């Protein structure tokens, strides 16, 4: 079945992208950026470099990859100015963020604790509970707030922007699914809310 919403998203940017141009996805964490990279690379037939700029990768190799048309995502704390300037000067920049700060922090915290950052369609769904400490939760809240502020400083470079909440139903077509929420998810949201009121 044709996914009309996805194609309306593609249609909104397709006429603006020059053939052979790279697509740069500027995003904060837990916004569906990995799934969107997969969708964009498939549709536009571009190499998907996804998390090339992850801190565990060697910056010396970046130019070897980004010299060819690609889809690549970058988070505010991964920006190396020389590479960023080159990408944004020649690429089509899409911004991706999330409206719900509570859900964003909760998703980030669950991944931080479990070590599971991505979930694919064929993964089994297992129930679990999450534990937290006030100190650890406050640290993660501060981190996501900082990343969102940095994203907002950079967003003027974006040719277009999307919110996770508007495209989340379509991200399943990437072969990925949202990470599994713990059975005590509502308690986690309340704890995050309490932390945010004190920060």
C-alpha positions as CSV (number, residue, x, y, z in Angstrom):
1,X,0.0,0.0,0.0
2,X,1.3,3.4,-0.9
3,X,2.3,5.5,2.2
4,X,0.8,8.8,1.2
5,X,2.0,10.7,4.2
6,X,5.6,9.6,3.6
7,X,5.4,10.6,-0.1
8,X,4.0,14.0,0.9
9,X,7.1,14.5,3.0
10,X,9.3,13.4,0.2
11,X,7.4,15.6,-2.2
12,X,7.9,18.6,0.1
13,X,11.7,18.4,-0.4
14,X,12.2,16.5,-3.7
15,X,11.9,19.5,-5.9
16,X,14.5,21.4,-3.8
17,X,17.2,18.7,-3.8
18,X,19.7,18.8,-6.7
19,X,20.5,15.4,-8.2
20,X,23.6,14.1,-6.6
21,X,23.4,16.4,-3.6
22,X,24.0,15.1,-0.1
23,X,21.2,15.2,2.5
24,X,22.3,16.3,6.0
25,X,20.0,15.5,8.8
26,X,20.5,17.8,11.8
27,X,18.8,16.4,14.8
28,X,18.7,16.1,18.6
29,X,18.7,12.6,20.2
30,X,15.8,10.2,20.1
31,X,14.0,11.9,17.3
32,X,13.8,9.0,14.7
33,X,16.9,10.2,12.9
34,X,18.3,6.8,12.1
35,X,15.0,5.6,10.6
36,X,14.6,8.8,8.6
37,X,18.1,8.4,7.2
38,X,17.2,4.9,6.0
39,X,14.0,6.2,4.3
40,X,15.8,9.1,2.6
41,X,18.7,7.1,1.4
42,X,16.4,4.4,-0.1
43,X,14.2,6.9,-1.9
44,X,17.0,9.2,-3.2
45,X,19.3,6.2,-3.9
46,X,22.1,7.8,-1.8
47,X,24.7,6.1,0.4
48,X,23.5,6.0,4.0
49,X,26.3,7.1,6.3
50,X,23.9,7.6,9.2
51,X,26.1,7.9,12.3
52,X,29.4,8.7,10.6
53,X,30.0,11.5,13.1
54,X,29.5,9.4,16.1
55,X,32.2,10.1,18.7
56,X,33.6,6.5,18.4
57,X,34.5,7.0,14.8
58,X,37.8,8.5,13.5
59,X,37.4,12.1,12.3
60,X,40.4,11.6,10.0
61,X,38.3,9.4,7.8
62,X,35.3,11.7,7.5
63,X,36.3,13.5,4.3
64,X,36.9,10.1,2.5
65,X,33.2,9.4,3.1
66,X,31.4,12.7,2.6
67,X,33.1,13.6,-0.7
68,X,30.5,11.5,-2.4
69,X,26.7,12.2,-2.3
70,X,25.2,10.6,0.8
71,X,22.7,10.8,3.6
72,X,24.3,11.6,6.9
73,X,23.0,12.7,10.3
74,X,24.7,14.9,12.8
75,X,23.9,15.8,16.4
76,X,24.9,19.2,17.9
77,X,27.7,17.7,20.0
78,X,29.2,15.9,17.0
79,X,29.9,18.9,14.9
80,X,33.5,19.5,13.7
81,X,33.4,22.9,12.1
82,X,35.4,22.2,9.0
83,X,33.2,19.2,8.0
84,X,30.1,20.9,9.1
85,X,30.8,23.9,6.9
86,X,31.5,21.7,3.9
87,X,28.4,19.6,4.4
88,X,26.0,22.6,4.9
89,X,27.5,24.5,2.0
90,X,26.9,21.7,-0.5
91,X,24.2,19.6,1.1
92,X,20.4,19.9,1.7
93,X,19.9,20.3,5.4
94,X,16.9,18.8,7.1
95,X,16.1,19.5,10.8
96,X,14.5,16.9,13.0
97,X,13.3,17.5,16.5
98,X,10.6,16.3,19.0
99,X,7.8,18.2,20.5
100,X,7.5,16.2,23.7
101,X,10.6,16.8,25.9
102,X,9.3,14.3,28.4
103,X,9.1,11.4,25.9
104,X,12.4,12.4,24.4
105,X,14.2,12.3,27.7
106,X,12.4,9.1,28.7
107,X,13.4,7.4,25.4
108,X,17.0,8.6,25.8
109,X,17.2,7.4,29.4
110,X,15.8,3.9,28.6
111,X,18.4,3.5,25.9
112,X,21.1,4.8,28.2
113,X,20.2,2.2,30.8
114,X,19.5,-0.8,28.6
115,X,22.2,-0.1,25.9
116,X,19.6,-0.8,23.2
117,X,19.4,2.2,20.9
118,X,17.6,0.8,17.9
119,X,14.9,-1.8,17.3
120,X,14.1,-3.5,14.1
121,X,10.8,-5.0,13.0
122,X,11.9,-8.6,13.5
123,X,13.0,-8.0,17.1
124,X,10.9,-9.7,19.8
125,X,9.1,-7.4,22.3
126,X,10.0,-8.1,25.9
127,X,8.5,-6.4,28.9
128,X,10.9,-4.9,31.4
129,X,11.0,-2.3,34.2
130,X,13.5,0.5,34.4
131,X,15.3,1.7,37.5
132,X,16.7,5.2,38.0
133,X,18.4,7.4,40.5
134,X,17.6,11.0,40.9
135,X,21.2,12.1,40.2
136,X,21.5,10.0,37.0
137,X,18.1,11.2,35.7
138,X,19.0,14.8,36.3
139,X,22.2,14.4,34.4
140,X,20.3,13.0,31.4
141,X,17.7,15.7,31.6
142,X,20.4,18.4,31.5
143,X,22.1,16.7,28.6
144,X,19.0,16.6,26.4
145,X,18.0,20.1,27.3
146,X,21.5,21.3,26.3
147,X,21.4,19.4,23.0
148,X,18.0,20.9,22.2
149,X,19.2,24.4,22.9
150,X,22.2,23.7,20.6
151,X,19.9,22.4,17.9
152,X,17.8,25.6,18.1
153,X,20.9,27.7,17.6
154,X,21.7,25.8,14.4
155,X,18.2,25.3,13.0
156,X,18.3,28.4,10.8
157,X,20.6,26.5,8.4
158,X,17.9,23.9,7.8
159,X,16.1,24.1,4.4
160,X,13.1,22.3,6.0
161,X,12.2,20.8,9.4
162,X,10.1,17.9,10.7
163,X,8.9,16.8,14.1
164,X,9.1,13.2,15.1
165,X,5.5,13.2,16.2
166,X,4.4,14.1,12.6
167,X,6.3,11.3,10.9
168,X,6.6,8.5,13.5
169,X,3.9,6.3,11.9
170,X,5.8,6.4,8.6
171,X,9.2,5.5,10.1
172,X,8.1,1.9,10.4
173,X,8.7,1.7,6.6
174,X,12.4,2.0,7.3
175,X,12.4,-1.5,8.9
176,X,12.7,0.0,12.4
177,X,10.3,0.4,15.3
178,X,10.3,2.5,18.4
179,X,12.3,1.1,21.3
180,X,10.2,-0.9,23.8
181,X,8.8,1.2,26.6
182,X,9.2,-0.2,30.1
183,X,6.1,-1.3,32.0
184,X,6.7,1.5,34.5
185,X,7.0,4.2,31.7
186,X,4.4,6.5,33.3
187,X,6.4,6.4,36.6
188,X,9.5,7.3,34.6
189,X,7.7,10.3,33.0
190,X,6.6,11.5,36.4
191,X,10.1,11.3,37.7
192,X,11.4,13.2,34.7
193,X,8.7,15.8,35.2
194,X,9.8,16.2,38.8
195,X,13.4,16.6,37.8
196,X,12.6,19.3,35.2
197,X,10.7,21.4,37.7
198,X,13.9,21.5,39.8
199,X,16.4,22.3,37.0
